[in-house]
Amino acid sequence: MPMKTILEELFDGNIYPAELIISKNPEYYPLNEKISCTLETWKHKLSQDNFEELENLLDLRLQSGSMHAEASFIYGFKLGAMIMIEVFTGKSELVYNRD
């Protein structure tokens, strides 16, 4: 059976870009470890109700960050597509006319 194209895989729901992106920044994992340790510290410092409020706030921040990541992904994809259209059509104009 021939390998499916990227578009076929995307249509079939087999590609999940948000789940496949893993930061290659060497500071990523230590930063997440630091966040986990800090949350654990706050869990012991705060009352259960206050810690739940903090968790709710962090959940809201995560939702906001996810919305921003989605918008960034869409913008980047569209920009990449527009660059490819410009390359394939042979246009030599730049995005910004600097005359």
C-alpha positions as CSV (number, residue, x, y, z in Angstrom):
1,M,0.0,0.0,0.0
2,P,1.5,3.4,-1.0
3,M,2.2,5.9,1.7
4,K,-0.5,8.6,2.1
5,T,0.3,12.2,1.3
6,I,0.4,14.8,4.0
7,L,-3.0,16.2,2.8
8,E,-4.5,12.7,3.0
9,E,-3.2,12.2,6.5
10,L,-4.4,15.6,7.5
11,F,-7.9,14.9,6.0
12,D,-8.0,11.6,7.8
13,G,-7.3,13.3,11.1
14,N,-3.9,11.6,11.6
15,I,-1.9,14.7,11.9
16,Y,-2.1,16.7,15.2
17,P,0.5,19.6,14.9
18,A,-0.1,20.8,18.4
19,E,0.7,17.4,19.8
20,L,3.8,16.8,17.6
21,I,5.6,20.1,18.5
22,I,8.3,19.5,21.0
23,S,10.7,22.3,21.9
24,K,14.3,21.7,21.1
25,N,15.4,24.6,23.3
26,P,17.7,23.1,25.9
27,E,16.1,25.3,28.6
28,Y,12.6,23.8,27.9
29,Y,12.7,20.8,30.2
30,P,14.6,22.5,33.1
31,L,12.0,25.3,32.9
32,N,9.1,22.9,33.2
33,E,10.8,21.1,36.0
34,K,11.2,24.4,37.8
35,I,7.5,25.2,37.2
36,S,6.5,21.9,38.7
37,C,8.7,22.3,41.8
38,T,7.4,25.8,42.3
39,L,3.8,24.7,42.1
40,E,4.5,22.0,44.6
41,T,6.0,24.6,46.9
42,W,2.9,26.8,46.6
43,K,0.6,23.8,47.1
44,H,2.2,23.4,50.6
45,K,2.1,27.1,51.4
46,L,-1.5,27.9,50.4
47,S,-4.7,26.6,51.7
48,Q,-6.5,24.1,49.5
49,D,-9.0,26.7,48.4
50,N,-6.3,29.3,47.6
51,F,-4.2,26.7,45.7
52,E,-7.3,25.7,43.6
53,E,-7.8,29.4,42.8
54,L,-4.1,29.5,41.7
55,E,-4.6,26.4,39.6
56,N,-7.7,28.0,38.0
57,L,-5.7,31.1,37.1
58,L,-3.0,29.0,35.6
59,D,-5.5,27.1,33.6
60,L,-6.9,30.3,32.2
61,R,-3.3,31.4,31.3
62,L,-2.8,28.1,29.6
63,Q,-6.0,28.6,27.6
64,S,-4.9,32.0,26.6
65,G,-1.5,30.7,25.6
66,S,-3.1,27.9,23.5
67,M,-5.2,30.5,21.7
68,H,-2.1,32.5,20.9
69,A,-0.2,29.4,19.8
70,E,-3.1,28.5,17.5
71,A,-3.2,32.0,16.0
72,S,0.6,31.9,15.5
73,F,0.4,28.6,13.8
74,I,-2.3,29.7,11.4
75,Y,-0.5,33.0,10.6
76,G,2.8,31.1,10.1
77,F,1.1,28.6,7.8
78,K,-0.6,31.3,5.8
79,L,2.7,33.3,5.5
80,G,4.5,30.2,4.4
81,A,1.9,29.4,1.8
82,M,2.0,33.0,0.5
83,I,5.8,32.8,0.2
84,M,5.5,29.6,-1.8
85,I,2.9,31.2,-4.1
86,E,5.2,34.1,-4.7
87,V,8.1,31.7,-5.4
88,F,6.0,29.5,-7.7
89,T,4.5,32.5,-9.6
90,G,7.9,34.0,-10.2
91,K,7.0,37.4,-8.8
92,S,10.0,39.3,-7.7
93,E,8.2,41.9,-5.6
94,L,8.9,42.1,-2.0
95,V,6.3,42.1,0.8
96,Y,7.2,45.7,1.6
97,N,7.9,48.2,-1.2
98,R,10.9,50.2,-0.1
99,D,10.9,52.8,-2.9
